[in-house]
């Protein structure tokens, strides 16, 4: 496997001490053998990969939800769903909204007891 790492001049950096449990040490050894490189190089490459994943917007878990429903065909509803999302859910989801069992058509205001 050839990469930019093979063409870089080797440099001596600041030493860092890391404590690994047996499974992580075995993983490091396995990767070192598989990539035919040093433990230090495996750790450097892992740091670069992790940083790239965290900084790449397409890799961010919160941003991956954008557009999930884009392929779901829906008929136009005639109102702004972003503003009236509760209405949309009540119209499209069974068991949600005023008709749902155990709910009245009027919502109780918080902090005020129900009149009996």
Phi and psi in degrees as GROMACS dihedral restraints (atoms count N, CA, C in turn):
[ dihedral_restraints ]
;  ai    aj    ak    al  type     phi  dphi    fc
    3     4     5     6     1  -104.7    20    10
    4     5     6     7     1   142.1    20    10
    6     7     8     9     1  -153.6    20    10
    7     8     9    10     1  -177.7    20    10
    9    10    11    12     1   -61.5    20    10
   10    11    12    13     1   -24.6    20    10
   12    13    14    15     1   -63.6    20    10
   13    14    15    16     1   -32.2    20    10
   15    16    17    18     1   -71.0    20    10
   16    17    18    19     1   -26.3    20    10
   18    19    20    21     1   -94.9    20    10
   19    20    21    22     1    -7.0    20    10
   21    22    23    24     1   -75.2    20    10
   22    23    24    25     1   142.7    20    10
   24    25    26    27     1   -70.0    20    10
   25    26    27    28     1   140.0    20    10
   27    28    29    30     1   -71.5    20    10
   28    29    30    31     1   135.5    20    10
   30    31    32    33     1  -132.2    20    10
   31    32    33    34     1   150.8    20    10
   33    34    35    36     1   -94.4    20    10
   34    35    36    37     1   129.8    20    10
   36    37    38    39     1  -115.2    20    10
   37    38    39    40     1  -169.2    20    10
   39    40    41    42     1   -75.2    20    10
   40    41    42    43     1   132.0    20    10
   42    43    44    45     1   -71.1    20    10
   43    44    45    46     1   143.1    20    10
   45    46    47    48     1  -132.3    20    10
   46    47    48    49     1   134.5    20    10
   48    49    50    51     1  -100.5    20    10
   49    50    51    52     1   128.9    20    10
   51    52    53    54     1  -128.3    20    10
   52    53    54    55     1   133.6    20    10
   54    55    56    57     1   -99.6    20    10
   55    56    57    58     1   123.9    20    10
   57    58    59    60     1  -118.5    20    10
   58    59    60    61     1   142.6    20    10
   60    61    62    63     1   -77.3    20    10
   61    62    63    64     1   176.4    20    10
   63    64    65    66     1   -58.6    20    10
   64    65    66    67     1   -44.4    20    10
   66    67    68    69     1   -63.6    20    10
   67    68    69    70     1   -41.8    20    10
   69    70    71    72     1   -69.2    20    10
   70    71    72    73     1   -37.0    20    10
   72    73    74    75     1   -64.1    20    10
   73    74    75    76     1   -41.5    20    10
   75    76    77    78     1   -65.4    20    10
   76    77    78    79     1   -39.6    20    10
   78    79    80    81     1   -62.3    20    10
   79    80    81    82     1   -44.1    20    10
   81    82    83    84     1   -62.8    20    10
   82    83    84    85     1   -43.3    20    10
   84    85    86    87     1   -62.7    20    10
   85    86    87    88     1   -44.4    20    10
   87    88    89    90     1   -60.7    20    10
   88    89    90    91     1   -45.7    20    10
   90    91    92    93     1   -66.8    20    10
   91    92    93    94     1   -37.1    20    10
   93    94    95    96     1   -61.0    20    10
   94    95    96    97     1   -45.4    20    10
   96    97    98    99     1   -67.7    20    10
   97    98    99   100     1   -44.5    20    10
   99   100   101   102     1   -64.0    20    10
  100   101   102   103     1   -39.3    20    10
  102   103   104   105     1   -91.5    20    10
  103   104   105   106     1    -4.4    20    10
  105   106   107   108     1    51.9    20    10
  106   107   108   109     1    55.2    20    10
  108   109   110   111     1  -145.1    20    10
  109   110   111   112     1  -169.4    20    10
  111   112   113   114     1   -93.3    20    10
  112   113   114   115     1   163.2    20    10
  114   115   116   117     1   -60.6    20    10
  115   116   117   118     1   -41.3    20    10
  117   118   119   120     1   -59.9    20    10
  118   119   120   121     1   -42.3    20    10
  120   121   122   123     1   -66.8    20    10
  121   122   123   124     1   -39.7    20    10
  123   124   125   126     1   -60.4    20    10
  124   125   126   127     1   -45.0    20    10
  126   127   128   129     1   -66.3    20    10
  127   128   129   130     1   -39.9    20    10
  129   130   131   132     1   -61.8    20    10
  130   131   132   133     1   -45.2    20    10
  132   133   134   135     1   -64.6    20    10
  133   134   135   136     1   -38.3    20    10
  135   136   137   138     1   -64.3    20    10
  136   137   138   139     1   -41.4    20    10
  138   139   140   141     1   -63.6    20    10
  139   140   141   142     1   -42.5    20    10
  141   142   143   144     1   -62.9    20    10
  142   143   144   145     1   -42.5    20    10
  144   145   146   147     1   -65.0    20    10
  145   146   147   148     1   -44.7    20    10
  147   148   149   150     1   -62.5    20    10
  148   149   150   151     1   -44.1    20    10
  150   151   152   153     1   -62.4    20    10
  151   152   153   154     1   -43.1    20    10
  153   154   155   156     1   -62.0    20    10
  154   155   156   157     1   -41.6    20    10
  156   157   158   159     1   -64.4    20    10
  157   158   159   160     1   -41.3    20    10
  159   160   161   162     1   -72.1    20    10
  160   161   162   163     1   -30.8    20    10
  162   163   164   165     1   -91.6    20    10
  163   164   165   166     1   -14.9    20    10
  165   166   167   168     1   -82.6    20    10
  166   167   168   169     1   115.5    20    10
  168   169   170   171     1   -58.0    20    10
  169   170   171   172     1   -31.6    20    10
  171   172   173   174     1   -69.8    20    10
  172   173   174   175     1   -18.6    20    10
  174   175   176   177     1   -93.2    20    10
  175   176   177   178     1   -12.1    20    10
  177   178   179   180     1   -71.0    20    10
  178   179   180   181     1   125.3    20    10
  180   181   182   183     1   -58.4    20    10
  181   182   183   184     1   -39.0    20    10
  183   184   185   186     1   -67.1    20    10
  184   185   186   187     1   -33.1    20    10
  186   187   188   189     1   -81.1    20    10
  187   188   189   190     1   -14.2    20    10
  189   190   191   192     1   -75.0    20    10
  190   191   192   193     1   -12.0    20    10
  192   193   194   195     1   -81.8    20    10
  193   194   195   196     1   -14.8    20    10
  195   196   197   198     1   -63.0    20    10
  196   197   198   199     1   127.8    20    10
  198   199   200   201     1    82.7    20    10
  199   200   201   202     1     6.2    20    10
  201   202   203   204     1   -58.8    20    10
  202   203   204   205     1   -35.5    20    10
  204   205   206   207     1   -93.9    20    10
  205   206   207   208     1     6.3    20    10
  207   208   209   210     1   -63.0    20    10
  208   209   210   211     1   -30.8    20    10
  210   211   212   213     1   -87.6    20    10
  211   212   213   214     1     0.1    20    10
  213   214   215   216     1   -87.8    20    10
  214   215   216   217     1   110.8    20    10
  216   217   218   219     1   -71.6    20    10
  217   218   219   220     1   133.0    20    10
  219   220   221   222     1  -137.3    20    10
  220   221   222   223     1   143.9    20    10
  222   223   224   225     1   -72.5    20    10
  223   224   225   226     1   147.0    20    10
  225   226   227   228     1   -59.0    20    10
  226   227   228   229     1   140.1    20    10
  228   229   230   231     1   -99.2    20    10
  229   230   231   232     1   -14.8    20    10
  231   232   233   234     1    86.7    20    10
  232   233   234   235     1     7.6    20    10
  234   235   236   237     1  -147.7    20    10
  235   236   237   238     1   167.1    20    10
  237   238   239   240     1   -79.5    20    10
  238   239   240   241     1   106.2    20    10
  240   241   242   243     1   -64.8    20    10
  241   242   243   244     1   -31.7    20    10
  243   244   245   246     1   -63.1    20    10
  244   245   246   247     1   -38.1    20    10
  246   247   248   249     1   -83.8    20    10
  247   248   249   250     1   -33.3    20    10
  249   250   251   252     1  -116.8    20    10
  250   251   252   253     1    49.9    20    10
  252   253   254   255     1   -64.3    20    10
  253   254   255   256     1   -33.6    20    10
  255   256   257   258     1   -63.8    20    10
  256   257   258   259     1   -42.7    20    10
  258   259   260   261     1   -61.8    20    10
  259   260   261   262     1   -43.1    20    10
  261   262   263   264     1   -61.2    20    10
  262   263   264   265     1   -45.3    20    10
  264   265   266   267     1   -62.7    20    10
  265   266   267   268     1   -41.3    20    10
  267   268   269   270     1   -63.6    20    10
  268   269   270   271     1   -35.1    20    10
  270   271   272   273     1   -76.8    20    10
  271   272   273   274     1   -28.0    20    10
  273   274   275   276     1  -113.9    20    10
  274   275   276   277     1   -18.6    20    10
  276   277   278   279     1  -107.0    20    10
  277   278   279   280     1   126.1    20    10
  279   280   281   282     1   -66.3    20    10
  280   281   282   283     1   140.5    20    10
  282   283   284   285     1    82.3    20    10
  283   284   285   286     1     8.1    20    10
  285   286   287   288     1  -119.1    20    10
  286   287   288   289     1   137.6    20    10
  288   289   290   291     1   107.2    20    10
  289   290   291   292     1  -174.4    20    10
  291   292   293   294     1   -60.2    20    10
  292   293   294   295     1   -29.8    20    10
  294   295   296   297     1   -79.7    20    10
  295   296   297   298     1    -7.6    20    10
  297   298   299   300     1   -64.4    20    10
  298   299   300   301     1   143.1    20    10
  300   301   302   303     1   -56.5    20    10
  301   302   303   304     1   137.0    20    10
  303   304   305   306     1    82.6    20    10
  304   305   306   307     1     2.0    20    10
  306   307   308   309     1  -119.3    20    10
  307   308   309   310     1   139.9    20    10
  309   310   311   312     1   -92.1    20    10
  310   311   312   313     1   168.1    20    10
  312   313   314   315     1   -67.0    20    10
  313   314   315   316     1   -21.2    20    10
  315   316   317   318     1  -108.6    20    10
  316   317   318   319     1   138.4    20    10
  318   319   320   321     1   -88.7    20    10
  319   320   321   322     1   141.1    20    10
  321   322   323   324     1   -76.9    20    10
  322   323   324   325     1   135.9    20    10
  324   325   326   327     1   -78.1    20    10
  325   326   327   328     1   142.0    20    10
  327   328   329   330     1   -67.2    20    10
  328   329   330   331     1   142.3    20    10
  330   331   332   333     1    88.9    20    10
  331   332   333   334     1   -11.2    20    10
  333   334   335   336     1  -110.0    20    10
  334   335   336   337     1   129.5    20    10
  336   337   338   339     1   -71.6    20    10
  337   338   339   340     1   153.3    20    10
  339   340   341   342     1   -71.6    20    10
  340   341   342   343     1   140.6    20    10
  342   343   344   345     1   -79.6    20    10
  343   344   345   346     1   134.2    20    10
